[in-house]
Amino acid sequence: MRGLDELDVKGRRVLVRADLNVPLDGETITDDGRIRASVPTIRNLVDRGAMVIVCAHLGRPKGSPNPKFSLAPVAKRLAELLGEPVDFATDVVGESAQATMAGLRDGQVALLENLRFEPGEESKDDAERALFAGKLAALADLYVGDGFGAVHRKHASVYNVPRLLPHAAGGLVLAEVEVLKKLTEDPARPYVVVLGGAKVSDKLGVIANLLTKVDRLLIGGGMAYTFLKAQGHEVGNSLLQEEKLGDVRGFLDEAAARGVDLVLPVDVLAADGFAPDAAFEVVDATAIPADKEGLDIGPRTRELFASKLADARTVFWNGPMGVFEFDAFAGGTRAVAEALIASDAFTVVGGGDSAAAVRRLGLPEDGFSHISTGGGASLEYLEGKTLPGLAALEDDHVES
């Protein structure tokens, strides 16, 4: 992939596909990590005299305008971080976008409204998607792909537009790919992966692929209860995907056959219900009461996981160990994060809820080697899939 320095951007309109999909509480941004991660690429283009047109999505508005998912609060925060104005177009390719582009001067920045307000952005119909991509590409002379969190999507702004304009990868995408190559191409060992989060089904492919590459696989979060159930243990009212028990039994057998140390919780915080103030007790992971549900890994598991991370040389972590949004059930996630911070390993936080947890728990972001901006994209890369957005950036051909 070409980098920013290989584009002559001065005096030219550059469409930057960023990942600005931040969590909102009304109009208040509760975690601006993705906006901050996008600033260096935008700043590079501004300083080199480009007219920068930023486009991004937020949430799932399902192809029509919805004020709840407007990027207006993001435009305001982006302006604060850049230290200069950001013009905001109230549509994507309509009259407001056209007028905003016409008013741009060298070194200025504009942000288009939510891409997903347009049905063509996510359309499965190639012709509809291509039609919208053509309108978007017409706004600019050059394209920069910097939205790593969206590169696993075959969407118009990610896949089609770079085929229509001379293009390059932004600094964020190049950095993410460099990190992921370290995890997939001869990683330093022991190589340990920590997986959590709610559902096993979200990570079936990546687990299957990682079992051929890792030395240890630590499983926590809601997905751990399907593993415990697959071993024949009672999990009470804990999150369970019974339809995946067969897959999980296969993983357990393959890990044993390959000599992979697959580590499950040995104790959990079993609560009376799913609530921040729910009463709970610490119980063995093999004996969760039938009327309780596990909401976090317990103290012995936290020590066990820390010991399994102590001598690691490479660590990838994706998914919280419990319901970290509730203070009473954030201890397991904190313990894993602190073990990574204390480690001398190359440590990668795999985006999504893991990155959000680091910031919510007030942990130092520079305590990790890398915090990804793309949870799903990172997992699909580790799964060995071809990511449409990266494939488009790697292809130098531009359609006439």
Long-range contacts (C-beta under 8 A, 24 or more apart in sequence): 1-168, 1-169, 1-173, 1-174, 1-177, 1-390, 1-393, 1-394, 2-167, 2-168, 2-169, 2-393, 2-396, 3-168, 3-169, 3-171, 3-174, 4-41, 4-44, 4-45, 4-144, 4-168, 4-169, 4-170, 4-171, 6-168, 7-142, 7-144, 7-166, 7-168, 9-45, 9-48, 9-49, 9-50, 9-142, 10-48, 10-49, 10-50, 10-106, 11-49, 11-50, 11-51, 11-106, 12-50, 12-51, 12-141, 12-142, 13-50, 13-51, 13-53, 13-101, 13-104, 13-139, 13-140, 13-141, 13-142, 14-45, 14-50, 14-51, 14-52, 14-53, 14-140, 14-141, 14-142, 14-143, 14-144, 15-53, 15-55, 15-136, 15-137, 15-139, 15-140, 15-142, 15-143, 15-144, 15-161, 15-165, 16-41, 16-42, 16-45, 16-52, 16-53, 16-54, 16-55, 16-143, 16-144, 16-146, 16-170, 17-55, 17-56, 17-143, 17-144, 17-145, 17-146, 17-147, 17-150, 17-157, 17-158, 17-161, 18-42, 18-54, 18-55, 18-56, 18-146, 18-147, 18-170, 19-56, 19-146, 19-147, 19-148, 19-149, 19-150, 19-172, 19-373, 19-374, 20-54, 20-56, 20-57, 20-58, 20-71, 20-74, 20-78, 21-56, 21-57, 21-58, 21-59, 21-149, 21-150, 22-58, 22-74, 23-356, 24-58, 24-59, 24-73, 27-72, 27-73, 28-73, 29-73, 29-74, 29-77, 31-356, 31-359, 31-360, 32-77, 32-81, 33-355, 33-356, 33-359, 33-371, 33-373, 34-149, 34-373, 35-74, 35-77, 35-78, 35-81, 36-81, 37-172, 37-373, 38-78, 38-146, 38-147, 38-172, 39-78, 39-81, 39-82, 40-171, 40-172, 41-144, 41-146, 41-170, 41-171, 41-172, 42-78, 42-82, 42-109, 43-82, 44-171, 45-144, 46-82, 46-84, 46-107, 46-108, 46-109, 47-107, 49-106, 49-107, 50-106, 50-107, 50-142, 51-101, 51-104, 51-105, 51-106, 51-107, 51-108, 52-108, 52-109, 52-110, 53-101, 53-104, 53-110, 53-112, 53-139, 53-140, 54-78, 54-86, 54-109, 54-110, 54-111, 54-112, 55-92, 55-111, 55-112, 55-115, 55-136, 55-157, 56-111, 56-112, 56-114, 56-115, 56-147, 57-114, 57-115, 57-116, 57-121, 57-150, 57-157, 58-114, 58-116, 59-114, 59-116, 60-116, 61-114, 61-116, 61-117, 62-116, 63-116, 63-117, 63-118, 63-119, 63-121, 63-122, 64-117, 64-119, 65-91, 65-113, 65-114, 65-117, 66-117, 69-114, 69-116, 69-117, 70-113, 70-114, 71-111, 71-112, 71-113, 71-114, 74-111, 75-111, 78-109, 78-111, 82-109, 84-108, 84-109, 85-109, 86-110, 86-111, 87-111, 88-113, 89-113, 91-117, 92-117, 92-118, 92-136, 93-118, 93-132, 93-135, 93-136, 93-138, 93-139, 97-139, 98-139, 101-139, 115-155, 115-156, 115-157, 118-156, 120-156, 121-155, 121-156, 121-157, 122-153, 122-155, 122-156, 123-156, 129-155, 129-156, 129-160, 130-156, 130-160, 132-156, 133-157, 133-160, 133-161, 133-163, 133-164, 134-164, 136-161, 137-161, 137-164, 137-165, 140-165, 141-165, 141-166, 142-166, 142-167, 142-168, 143-167, 143-168, 144-168, 144-169, 144-170, 145-169, 145-170, 145-173, 145-389, 145-392, 145-393, 146-170, 146-171, 146-172, 146-173, 147-173, 147-389, 148-172, 148-173, 148-176, 148-372, 148-373, 148-374, 148-377, 149-351, 149-373, 149-374, 149-375, 149-376, 149-377, 150-374, 150-377, 150-389, 151-374, 151-377, 151-387, 151-388, 151-389, 151-390, 152-374, 152-376, 152-377, 152-380, 152-381, 152-385, 152-387, 152-388, 152-389, 153-388, 153-389, 154-388, 158-388, 158-389, 158-392, 159-388, 159-389, 159-391, 159-392, 160-392, 162-389, 162-392, 162-393, 162-395, 163-392, 163-395, 163-397, 163-398, 163-399, 164-398, 164-399, 165-398, 166-398, 167-392, 167-393, 167-398, 168-393, 169-393, 172-373, 173-390, 173-393, 175-370, 176-372, 176-373, 176-374, 176-377, 176-378, 177-381, 177-390, 179-348, 179-369, 179-370, 179-372, 180-378, 180-381, 180-382, 182-314, 182-346, 183-314, 183-316, 183-348, 183-382, 184-213, 184-381, 184-382, 187-213, 187-313, 187-314, 187-346, 188-313, 188-314, 188-345, 188-346, 189-215, 189-313, 189-314, 190-215, 190-216, 190-311, 190-312, 190-313, 190-314, 191-215, 191-216, 191-312, 191-313, 191-314, 191-315, 192-216, 192-217, 192-218, 192-308, 192-309, 192-312, 192-314, 192-315, 192-316, 192-345, 193-217, 193-218, 193-315, 193-316, 193-317, 193-318, 194-218, 194-220, 194-305, 194-309, 194-315, 194-316, 194-317, 194-318, 194-319, 194-336, 195-219, 195-220, 195-221, 195-223, 195-317, 195-318, 195-319, 196-220, 196-221, 196-222, 196-223, 196-224, 196-318, 196-319, 196-320, 196-321, 196-322, 196-333, 196-336, 196-354, 197-221, 197-222, 197-223, 197-318, 197-319, 197-320, 197-352, 197-353, 198-222, 198-223, 198-239, 199-223, 199-239, 199-241, 200-226, 200-227, 200-241, 200-244, 200-247, 200-248, 201-241, 201-244, 202-379, 203-318, 203-319, 203-379, 204-244, 204-247, 205-379, 205-380, 205-383, 205-385, 206-379, 206-380, 206-382, 206-383, 207-251, 208-251, 208-383, 209-382, 209-383, 209-384, 210-382, 211-251, 211-254, 211-255, 211-258, 211-260, 212-258, 214-260, 215-260, 215-261, 216-260, 216-261, 216-262, 216-263, 216-308, 216-312, 217-255, 217-260, 217-261, 217-262, 217-263, 218-263, 218-305, 218-308, 218-309, 218-336, 219-262, 219-263, 219-264, 219-265, 220-265, 220-297, 220-301, 220-305, 220-319, 220-320, 220-321, 220-322, 220-332, 220-336, 221-319, 221-320, 221-321, 221-322, 223-319, 224-264, 224-265, 224-285, 224-294, 224-297, 225-288, 225-294, 227-251, 227-252, 227-264, 228-264, 228-265, 228-285, 228-286, 228-288, 231-264, 231-286, 233-285, 233-286, 233-287, 233-288, 234-286, 234-287, 234-288, 234-289, 234-290, 235-288, 235-294, 236-270, 236-288, 236-289, 236-290, 236-291, 236-292, 236-293, 236-294, 237-290, 237-291, 237-292, 237-293, 238-268, 238-288, 238-292, 238-293, 238-294, 239-293, 239-294, 261-308, 263-304, 263-305, 263-308, 265-294, 265-297, 265-298, 265-301, 266-298, 266-300, 266-301, 266-304, 267-297, 267-298, 267-299, 267-300, 267-301, 268-294, 268-295, 268-296, 268-297, 268-298, 268-301, 269-294, 269-295, 269-296, 269-297, 269-298, 269-322, 269-328, 269-329, 269-331, 269-332, 270-294, 270-295, 271-295, 271-329, 274-323, 275-326, 276-325, 276-326, 276-327, 276-328, 277-328, 278-328, 280-328, 280-329, 295-322, 295-323, 295-326, 295-328, 295-329, 296-321, 296-322, 296-323, 296-328, 296-329, 296-330, 296-331, 296-332, 296-333, 297-321, 297-322, 297-332, 297-335, 298-332, 299-331, 301-332, 302-331, 302-332, 302-335, 302-336, 305-335, 305-336, 305-339, 306-335, 306-336, 306-338, 306-339, 309-336, 309-339, 309-340, 309-343, 309-345, 310-339, 310-343, 312-343, 312-345, 313-344, 313-345, 313-346, 314-345, 314-346, 315-340, 315-343, 315-345, 315-346, 315-347, 315-348, 316-348, 316-350, 316-382, 317-347, 317-348, 317-349, 317-350, 317-354, 318-349, 318-350, 318-351, 318-352, 318-354, 318-375, 318-378, 318-379, 319-350, 319-352, 319-353, 319-354, 320-353, 320-354, 320-357, 324-353, 324-357, 324-360, 324-361, 325-360, 330-357, 330-361, 333-357, 333-361, 334-361, 334-363, 337-361, 337-363, 338-363, 340-367, 340-368, 341-367, 341-368, 345-369, 348-372, 350-375, 350-378, 350-379, 351-375, 351-376, 351-377, 351-378, 352-376
